[in-house]
Each structure stands twice: as structure tokens, then as C-alpha cells.
Amino acid sequence: MENKKEKVFVDGLRVSKPNDKSPEWVKLNFGANVDQLVAFLQKYKKQDGWVNFDLKKSKGDKLYLELNTFERKKKVNDGYVDGNGKTEEHEIKSNDLPF
């Protein structure tokens, strides 16, 4: 069974569709509570200083922002390093190859 991570919604930043009277070049409206947003960004920033989040649409057609927790594994020597700095050793065996 797949372990699903708990959704983390972005605190302090709201997104909404523009009203009908907005010019056509206005695609989204954002509003920020500076104190909440700064605290959220400090809490979730990665070692490289970035915080990624995704714009999503609810079943009720509301827009919301969710923290993107994807961590790319980086190749280091003969293993991979995950987002937490842990190394996974991986030995390639002939039966692992698809050809």
C-alpha cells in the first residue's frame, strides 16, 4: 500500500480567480498576510533556500496552494542521496536491466 503524505496548505497566501470586470490579462489574484507567509516559508524552506508549492483546484472549483514536498534523489558516487541527506546504495545487477 502506498503511503500518502499529509497535505500541507500554504499559510498566509491566498489565490483566487479575478472578478468578471477584470481585464483579460489578469489571470489570478493573490493576497498575502506577510507575517504568516514568512513564517511558513521559513518553516518549509529547503537547504537550497527554495519552497515549492502547487496551485490546485478543489472539487468545489476553488483555487488553493499546497506545499510541493517532492524531493529529487541526487546521484552521488555509487548511491543516491534523498532530500534528507541519506544515501541509498544501489548495485546494478544483470537481471535489473530491461534488455
C-alpha positions in Angstrom: 0.0 0.0 0.0 1.2 3.5 -0.9 2.0 5.9 1.9 0.4 9.2 1.1 1.9 12.3 2.7 -0.3 14.7 4.6 -1.3 17.7 2.6 0.3 21.0 3.7 -1.6 24.1 2.7 0.3 27.3 2.2 -0.3 29.7 5.1 -0.6 33.4 4.5 -1.0 33.3 0.7 -4.4 33.2 -0.9 -5.2 32.9 -4.6 -8.5 33.5 -6.4 -9.9 33.9 -9.8 -10.3 37.6 -10.9 -13.8 39.0 -11.0 -15.7 39.3 -14.2 -14.8 43.0 -14.6 -11.0 42.5 -14.5 -9.1 43.0 -17.8 -8.5 39.8 -19.7 -4.8 39.9 -19.0 -5.4 39.5 -15.2 -5.4 35.7 -14.7 -5.2 35.3 -10.9 -5.4 37.4 -7.8 -3.0 36.8 -4.9 -3.2 38.2 -1.3 -0.6 37.8 1.3 -0.5 38.0 5.1 3.2 38.8 5.4 3.8 37.5 8.9 2.0 34.2 8.2 3.7 33.7 4.8 7.2 34.5 6.1 6.7 32.0 9.0 5.5 29.4 6.6 8.4 29.9 4.2 11.0 29.8 7.0 9.5 26.6 8.3 9.4 24.7 5.0 12.4 26.1 3.1 14.8 23.5 1.7 18.6 23.6 2.2 18.9 25.5 -1.1 16.5 28.2 0.2 13.5 27.3 -2.0 9.9 26.4 -1.1 7.8 24.9 -3.9 4.0 24.8 -3.9 1.4 23.8 -6.4 -1.7 25.7 -7.5 -4.6 23.3 -7.4 -8.4 23.4 -7.9 -10.8 21.8 -5.4 -13.8 19.7 -6.3 -15.8 22.8 -5.5 -13.9 24.8 -8.1 -11.9 26.8 -5.5 -8.2 27.5 -6.1 -5.7 26.7 -3.3 -1.9 26.4 -2.8 -0.4 23.2 -1.5 3.2 22.6 -0.4 5.1 20.5 -3.0 7.1 18.0 -1.0 8.7 16.2 -3.9 12.4 15.5 -3.3 14.6 14.5 -6.2 17.3 12.0 -5.4 20.7 13.1 -6.5 23.4 10.8 -7.8 26.4 10.7 -5.6 29.2 8.1 -6.4 27.5 4.7 -6.3 24.4 5.7 -4.4 21.6 8.3 -4.3 21.0 11.0 -1.7 17.4 11.7 -0.8 16.1 15.1 0.4 17.2 14.3 4.0 20.8 13.7 3.0 20.6 9.9 3.5 22.5 7.8 1.0 20.9 4.8 -0.7 23.3 2.2 -2.1 22.2 0.6 -5.4 24.1 -2.1 -7.1 23.1 -2.8 -10.7 22.7 -6.4 -11.5 22.3 -8.0 -14.9 18.8 -9.1 -14.1 17.9 -5.5 -13.2 18.4 -4.4 -16.9 15.4 -4.3 -19.2 17.3 -5.7 -22.2 
